[in-house]
Amino acid sequence: MKKIEAIIRPEKLEPLKTALLQREFNGLTINQVLGCGKQMGFTESIQGNTIMLNTLSKVEIRIVVPDERLAEIIETITSVAETGEYGDGKIFISDVLDCIRIRTKEHGDKAL
């Protein structure tokens, strides 16, 4: 199993959820986050003071997938979230040792 952590633009969340559901994948965790990267934010004038706002609103999505679905889900995320501009986001992938469904006590892929 692999854990995918994707940080994307907020406006790409609904299209991504729709695309994942179309591929019969519905288990995800969503967090609203702030971040900065090459996009570098923007400056704004507030009460006569110029302020650099370098942390922008993003959405973090966490998904745990069976190894055999990893490439499919990564392709879905990249194709939906890409605009070609700075700030499209990042995807991080890590190994998951086990998953346990609390209700049934199932382990591994069965628990997903």
Secondary structure, 3 states (H helix, E strand, C coil): CEEEEEEECHHHHHHHHHHHHHCCCCCCEEEEEEECCCCCCEEEEECCEEEEECCEEEEEEEEEECHHHHHHHHHHHHHHHCCCCCCCEEEEEEECCCCECCCCCCEHHHHC
